[in-house]
Amino acid sequence: MVTVLLPGPLRAETGGEGRLAVAAAGTLRAVLDELATTWPRLARRIRDERGDLRRYVNVYVDGEDCRHTGALDTRVPEGAEIQILPSVAGG
């Protein structure tokens, strides 16, 4: 199991849940694939049509930005914590 943490703006896609337990480990891709089976609308907010991470979404595996550790091929060990954060812009 791994834990996926979601901020308020993404919780609408999970019925208000901000902490999801996902029965997958191995790679970030595997976790997101498993997440998509239960919460497909959430998955579309995280990945684009090609399955790549959307450029405005930041994903951290145990505090490390996945874009610097292998993107979707980032290793996700059992018990890991994944944070998914959409970028915030404004002025």
N, CA and C of each residue as an Amber inpcrd file, in Angstrom:
protein
   273
   0.8290000  -1.1850000   0.0000000   0.0000000   0.0000000   0.0000000
   0.8730000   1.2490000   0.0000000   0.4010000   2.2430000  -0.7010000
   1.0080000   3.5670000  -0.6360000  -0.1140000   4.5570000  -0.3330000
   0.2580000   5.7030000   0.1750000  -0.7140000   6.7410000   0.4990000
  -0.5470000   7.8830000  -0.4740000  -1.6710000   8.3380000  -1.0340000
  -1.6750000   9.4790000  -1.9460000  -2.3990000  10.6120000  -1.2330000
  -1.7260000  11.7560000  -1.1230000  -2.2910000  12.9270000  -0.4650000
  -2.7120000  13.9410000  -1.5160000  -3.9430000  14.4430000  -1.3710000
  -4.4930000  15.3890000  -2.3420000  -4.8520000  16.7050000  -1.6710000
  -4.6090000  17.8320000  -2.3390000  -5.0300000  19.1260000  -1.8070000
  -6.5280000  19.3300000  -2.0730000  -7.0850000  20.3350000  -1.4430000
  -8.5070000  20.6430000  -1.5820000  -9.0440000  20.6840000  -3.0030000
  -8.3680000  21.3550000  -3.9470000  -8.9180000  21.4460000  -5.2990000
  -9.1080000  20.0980000  -6.0140000  -8.3710000  19.0800000  -5.6330000
  -8.5040000  17.7780000  -6.2910000  -9.4650000  16.8350000  -5.5520000
  -9.8480000  17.1860000  -4.3510000 -10.7050000  16.3130000  -3.5500000
 -12.1220000  16.1760000  -4.0940000 -12.5440000  17.1060000  -4.9180000
 -13.8770000  17.0070000  -5.5240000 -13.9890000  15.7580000  -6.3920000
 -12.8580000  15.2950000  -6.9090000 -12.8540000  14.1210000  -7.7830000
 -12.8750000  12.8110000  -6.9950000 -12.7130000  12.8830000  -5.6670000
 -12.6590000  11.6770000  -4.8350000 -13.7350000  11.6940000  -3.7500000
 -14.7700000  12.4840000  -3.9450000 -15.8250000  12.5610000  -2.9420000
 -15.3760000  13.2200000  -1.6530000 -14.3890000  14.0890000  -1.7400000
 -13.9050000  14.8220000  -0.5800000 -12.7330000  14.1810000   0.1330000
 -12.3280000  13.0120000  -0.3020000 -11.2000000  12.3190000   0.3390000
  -9.8810000  13.0070000  -0.0120000  -9.0630000  13.2490000   0.9940000
  -7.7640000  13.8660000   0.7750000  -6.6050000  12.9150000   0.9880000
  -6.9170000  11.7280000   1.5060000  -5.8860000  10.7190000   1.7760000
  -6.3970000   9.4060000   1.1980000  -5.7070000   8.9050000   0.1660000
  -6.1340000   7.6920000  -0.5170000  -5.1160000   6.5800000  -0.3020000
  -5.6050000   5.3990000   0.0080000  -4.7400000   4.2310000   0.1170000
  -4.8220000   3.4920000  -1.2070000  -3.6700000   3.2790000  -1.8220000
  -3.6220000   2.6370000  -3.1330000  -2.8060000   1.3550000  -3.0140000
  -3.4080000   0.2750000  -3.4680000  -2.7570000  -1.0470000  -3.3770000
  -1.8420000  -1.2680000  -4.5750000  -0.8400000  -0.4270000  -4.6990000
   0.1240000  -0.5750000  -5.7890000   1.4360000   0.0260000  -5.3170000
   2.4980000  -0.4990000  -5.8150000   3.8190000   0.0570000  -5.5470000
   4.6660000  -0.3050000  -6.7570000   5.9040000   0.0380000  -6.7430000
   6.7810000  -0.2670000  -7.8740000   7.2170000   1.0070000  -8.5450000
   6.3190000   1.5920000  -9.3370000   6.6320000   2.8510000  -9.9990000
   5.4570000   3.8080000  -9.8360000   5.7400000   5.0800000 -10.0510000
   4.6810000   6.0820000  -9.9980000   3.6260000   5.7780000 -11.0540000
   4.0370000   5.3260000 -12.2150000   3.1040000   4.9600000 -13.2810000
   2.1090000   3.8970000 -12.7870000   2.6050000   2.8720000 -12.1040000
   1.7350000   1.8070000 -11.5970000   0.7440000   2.3430000 -10.5710000
   1.2040000   3.2330000  -9.7080000   0.3070000   3.8170000  -8.7050000
  -0.7740000   4.6450000  -9.3850000  -0.3840000   5.4780000 -10.3480000
  -1.3740000   6.3180000 -11.0270000  -2.3310000   5.4870000 -11.8730000
  -1.8580000   4.3970000 -12.4550000  -2.7480000   3.4990000 -13.1930000
  -3.7950000   2.9030000 -12.2580000  -3.3690000   2.4860000 -11.0860000
  -4.2970000   1.9240000 -10.0970000  -5.2740000   2.9920000  -9.6110000
  -4.7840000   4.1760000  -9.3870000  -5.6300000   5.2980000  -8.9730000
  -6.7150000   5.5540000 -10.0140000  -6.3540000   5.4460000 -11.2850000
  -7.2890000   5.7100000 -12.3810000  -8.4310000   4.7020000 -12.4360000
  -8.2140000   3.4970000 -11.9480000  -9.2960000   2.5040000 -11.9960000
 -10.4230000   2.8670000 -11.0390000 -10.0850000   3.5130000  -9.9400000
 -11.1010000   3.8930000  -8.9600000 -11.5780000   5.3280000  -9.1480000
 -10.6770000   6.2240000  -9.4960000 -10.9990000   7.6380000  -9.6320000
 -10.5600000   8.1580000 -11.0060000 -11.2640000   7.7800000 -12.0790000
 -10.8430000   8.1840000 -13.4300000 -10.8420000   9.6940000 -13.6520000
 -11.7630000  10.4170000 -13.0380000 -11.7740000  11.8770000 -13.2090000
 -10.5470000  12.5050000 -12.5720000 -10.1230000  11.9800000 -11.4470000
  -8.9020000  12.4630000 -10.8090000  -7.7080000  12.1930000 -11.7200000
  -7.6680000  11.0130000 -12.2860000  -6.5540000  10.6390000 -13.1740000
  -6.4330000  11.6010000 -14.3460000  -7.5630000  12.0460000 -14.8960000
  -7.5310000  12.9880000 -16.0190000  -7.0280000  14.3620000 -15.6060000
  -7.1340000  14.6900000 -14.3360000  -6.6110000  15.9690000 -13.8460000
  -5.1050000  15.8920000 -13.6140000  -4.5720000  14.6740000 -13.4900000
  -3.1470000  14.4820000 -13.2020000  -2.3410000  14.2000000 -14.4650000
  -2.9050000  13.4000000 -15.3790000  -2.1820000  13.0250000 -16.6060000
  -2.9490000  13.4780000 -17.8410000  -2.1870000  13.7340000 -18.9000000
  -2.7940000  14.1660000 -20.1600000  -3.2290000  12.9680000 -21.0060000
  -3.6420000  13.2300000 -22.2250000  -4.1580000  12.1960000 -23.1290000
  -3.1190000  11.1340000 -23.4640000  -1.8470000  11.5050000 -23.4330000
  -0.7610000  10.5530000 -23.7160000  -0.3530000   9.7690000 -22.4830000
  -0.8970000  10.1360000 -21.3270000  -0.5370000   9.4550000 -20.0910000
   0.6120000  10.1010000 -19.3440000   1.1170000  11.2320000 -19.8670000
   2.2030000  11.9520000 -19.2050000   1.6300000  12.8530000 -18.1100000
   2.4640000  13.1890000 -17.1400000   2.0270000  14.1250000 -16.1150000
   1.7310000  15.4710000 -16.7530000   0.6400000  16.0730000 -16.3500000
   0.3410000  17.4240000 -16.8430000   1.4190000  18.3640000 -16.3160000
   1.7760000  19.3350000 -17.1260000   2.9110000  20.1880000 -16.7640000
   2.6450000  21.0530000 -15.5450000   1.3910000  21.3080000 -15.2290000
   1.0730000  22.1400000 -14.0730000   0.8120000  21.3220000 -12.7990000
   1.0460000  20.0290000 -12.8530000   0.8640000  19.1690000 -11.6830000
   2.2370000  18.7290000 -11.1650000   2.4490000  18.9310000  -9.8830000
   3.6980000  18.5190000  -9.2380000   3.4230000  17.2900000  -8.3950000
   4.2700000  16.2940000  -8.5270000   4.0960000  15.0480000  -7.7870000
   5.3800000  14.7610000  -7.0210000   5.2180000  14.4710000  -5.7380000
   6.3460000  14.1880000  -4.8570000   6.1930000  12.7910000  -4.2730000
   7.2480000  12.0200000  -4.3320000   7.2750000  10.6870000  -3.7350000
   8.2140000  10.7730000  -2.5370000   7.6480000  10.6000000  -1.3610000
   8.4070000  10.7410000  -0.1100000   9.2030000  12.0390000  -0.0880000
   8.5620000  13.1270000  -0.5320000   9.1700000  14.4530000  -0.4720000
  10.0660000  14.8260000  -1.6270000  10.3180000  13.9030000  -2.5470000
  11.1970000  14.1730000  -3.6940000  10.3590000  14.4350000  -4.9460000
  10.6600000  15.5210000  -5.6490000   9.9480000  15.8670000  -6.8830000
  10.2250000  14.7910000  -7.9270000   9.1940000  14.1380000  -8.3990000
   9.3670000  13.0190000  -9.3360000   9.9760000  13.4560000 -10.6610000
   9.8760000  14.7190000 -11.0080000  10.4710000  15.1770000 -12.2650000
  12.0010000  15.0870000 -12.2160000  12.5580000  14.9910000 -11.0150000
  14.0100000  14.8830000 -10.8530000  14.4500000  13.4660000 -10.5020000
  13.4950000  12.5480000 -10.3790000  13.8390000  11.1850000  -9.9590000
  13.3250000  10.1130000 -10.9100000  12.9360000  10.5180000 -12.1260000
  12.5010000   9.5260000 -13.1050000  11.0890000   9.7100000 -13.6160000
  10.4270000  10.7950000 -13.2270000   9.0420000  11.0670000 -13.6610000
   8.1500000   9.8570000 -13.3720000   7.4580000   9.3480000 -14.3700000
   6.5370000   8.2310000 -14.1510000   7.2530000   6.9330000 -13.8130000
   8.5450000   6.8690000 -14.0800000   9.3260000   5.6750000 -13.7400000
   9.9660000   5.7700000 -12.3460000   9.6310000   6.8190000 -11.5990000
  10.1390000   6.9700000 -10.2390000   9.7390000   5.7580000  -9.4110000
  10.6810000   5.2000000  -8.6850000  10.4230000   4.0520000  -7.8150000
   9.5330000   4.4820000  -6.6520000   8.5220000   3.6850000  -6.3680000
   7.6130000   3.9260000  -5.2510000   7.6290000   2.6860000  -4.3720000
   8.3320000   2.7600000  -3.2370000   8.3900000   1.5970000  -2.3610000
   7.0940000   1.4120000  -1.5760000   6.9000000   0.2270000  -1.0950000
   5.7620000  -0.0690000  -0.2280000   5.7860000   0.9060000   0.9470000
   4.6220000   1.4810000   1.2690000   4.5200000   2.4020000   2.3920000
   4.8650000   3.8420000   2.0580000   5.1680000   4.1250000   0.8030000
   5.5400000   5.4820000   0.4040000   4.3530000   6.4260000   0.5120000
   4.6770000   7.7130000   0.5620000   3.6610000   8.7580000   0.5690000
   3.8540000   9.6170000  -0.6780000   2.7910000   9.7700000  -1.4320000
   2.8300000  10.5550000  -2.6650000   1.9450000  11.7790000  -2.4840000
   2.4870000  12.9410000  -2.7730000   1.7220000  14.1730000  -2.7380000
   1.5130000  14.6420000  -4.1610000   0.2810000  15.0160000  -4.4680000
  -0.0480000  15.5360000  -5.7900000  -0.5390000  16.9600000  -5.5990000
   0.1780000  17.9140000  -6.2100000  -0.1290000  19.3200000  -6.0260000
  -0.2160000  20.0410000  -7.3550000  -1.3840000  20.5840000  -7.6880000
  -1.4440000  21.4080000  -8.9000000  -0.7200000  22.7330000  -8.6320000
  -0.0460000  23.2410000  -9.6510000   0.6370000  24.5270000  -9.5050000
  -0.3960000  25.6240000  -9.3010000   0.0170000  26.6320000  -8.5700000
  -0.8510000  27.7680000  -8.3200000  -0.2100000  28.9840000  -8.9700000
  -0.9850000  29.6890000  -9.7700000  -0.4780000  30.8780000 -10.4370000
  -1.4300000  32.0260000 -10.1490000  -0.9540000  33.1670000 -10.2720000
  -1.8120000  34.3240000 -10.0420000  -0.9710000  35.5630000  -9.9220000
  -1.6320000  36.6330000  -9.6670000  -0.8640000  37.8590000  -9.5750000
  -1.5200000  38.8490000  -8.6950000
